[in-house]
Amino acid sequence: MEREAHTPPGLPVVGNLPRLARDPLRFLTGVQNAYGNQYPLVRVDPPVGQSVTVVLDPELAHEILADRARFRRPSVGVQEQRRQGLVSSDGALWEQQRSVLDPEFVGGRLAEYAEIAGETLEETLTEWPESGTVDLFEELSILTMRVITRSLFSRDTDRERGERVHEALATLNDEFDASVFDLLLPERLQSGVSSEFEAADAVLDSVAAEFVDWHLDHEDPPRDVITALVDAKADPDIELSENELIDQTVLFMTGGQETTALTIAYAFYWLSQNPKVKERVRAEARDVLDGGRPGWADLSELTVTERVVRETLRLTPAAWNVSREPREPLTLAGTQLDEGEFVMLPIYAHHRDRRAWSDPLTFDPDRWGTTASRGDDAYYPFGSGPRVCIGRQVALTEAQFALAHVLQHYDVAVTADELDLQPSVTLRPSGPLEAEVSALD
């Protein structure tokens, strides 16, 4: 039996759209806690443009993410509409891409990436000041980009290149944030992209091209993600997109850099707010690593550190929302959805749902040793289903290593009492995330 989706009460004429656009985290969390025990989904109906359906039932969210036959990932924003990387592609192209790239993220490759992460951390810390104030997110972005390019592209990244990419991503996120309202309007009413956006996009293309060209110029380049794509492009049985090499390089370069840097930065924030937990992480690191750099064999011993990363991803997931749209009209949880209707799966809100979590706003890493489980439906920081993040284990490993190794040698204290978050393409701080760093004896 079909029924009309519940629509939360809103303002006259404009409804809830301004609230969603102005403060999506507050709106989605409020709707989740107000209606999650009554409705599997709710709908926001603007006076013009498309409807937005918000899925409140986490189990239903997983069903949607697993159902590629009925749902696809919408192309949200100019970046995704232009590129055909693993995140934005669909159908047969996505299947070909995933089959080519999956072998680069399993087994022995993960151990190799872990060793590279440990080496890069050790080298990076030698460049940190003995004491001072740093923009922690920027510093960690440069670190994670070095790890990604050395792991996946077999090439190192200097600070200047890392800063260029970090600044370009900030510009793209700012523009996306400003255009969230646009995305829900009819196309004729949407604003175009700015010259700043075009310049930032060109920076990403240029940096990606440097890595791709290096591989194409070498007769026998190292085996890595770009080499796998080059080989696949030469295989007549595999059909990839025309700009495959650049698009995928941009995807891994930016996605692997930014989301992991955010996770590490937010973990340092939560540890700054919870100094006793920080000391436990430091004690564990010194016990397991004894001052040395972390390696693959150490990962399973860093249990407190792992719980801190898990809890950070619960409270401040870099991927704060996942979106889908029906491929054709369908019925979902008794509600009719139109083809192309915008469906939000609000990870941030599900991670803070008081029905799923005890004391949901409290940073409590020890919940992961008792009541919480990484398999809970209400916890999916890397998505779910066949399109789950391909680099999730790389990100988790790098985050654990960064926390453990840095805290062996430095104290890191984020100065902000509260995070001012900007939900854009990712969940970013709205400005620099300043931290006081000081070397330990």
Helices and strands as residue ranges (DSSP letters): H 17-22, H 24-35, E 41-44, E 52-55, H 58-66, E 71-72, H 78-82, H 91-101, G 102-105, H 108-125, E 131-135, H 136-152, H 159-178, H 180-183, G 187-189, H 195-217, H 225-234, H 244-273, H 275-289, G 296-301, H 303-315, E 322-326, E 330-332, E 335-337, E 342-345, H 347-350, G 365-369, G 385-387, H 392-409, E 410-414, E 421-423, E 427-429, E 434-439
